[in-house]
Amino acid sequence: MQSCDRGLWSRMGIAGLRGVVALALTVAASAPAWGCPGCKESLAAQGGDLAAGYNYSILFMMGMPFLLLGAGSLAMVLSVRRARAAGFGAAHDDPFSAARESVGA
């Protein structure tokens, strides 16, 4: 009979070990990715307008997916409400009505 008390590494196997190693390498190599000091100093020397422009562009890019998803969801909700108000879909409120009619229940 096989023991149920196996260690973490034996349960994860080689794929899990590869994932752990990849994560460790990513974390170890991320320190140089913070940005070079030369870019930071040149941006500060240009003035506050350029830095503010970068800041606003980043905020715009971060907010755009939420704006698009919200606008699409609102359009769908309004479309369904208009269709229900016009009487479309009244016969299809019960998704199992066709199955019940075919069985004769």
Secondary structure, 3 states (H helix, E strand, C coil): CCCCCCCHHHHHHHHHHHHHHHHHHHHHHCHHHHCCHHHHHHHHHHCHHHHHHHHHHHHHHHHHHHHHHHHHHHHHHHHHHHHHHCCCCCCCCCCCHHHHHHHCC
